[in-house]
Amino acid sequence: MNTIELEVQKAILAREILTTTNEDLINNIRLAIRNFNYVIPKKEISKKRDIGFLKGKAEVVFHDDWSMTPEELEMV
């Protein structure tokens, strides 16, 4: 079901709730809403960063004249 279909069904259901006088229908809708649970699956966060296509092909070289002040280090 795509988002538009879901919104249409929600609108139809809302119209039925607002216009109905059938107590059984109202109670069934309340029961369905109370029993509805939507759980958003948590995405596992990898602690190790994957550098993809650069893996094993890049290197970092610090030359002798390289320097960084503690203030610059804090900004990084």
Summary of the structure (lengths in Angstrom):
residues: 76
radius of gyration: 28.5
end to end distance: 44.7
largest distance: 83.0
contacts: 87
relative contact order: 0.05
helix: 51%
strand: 0%
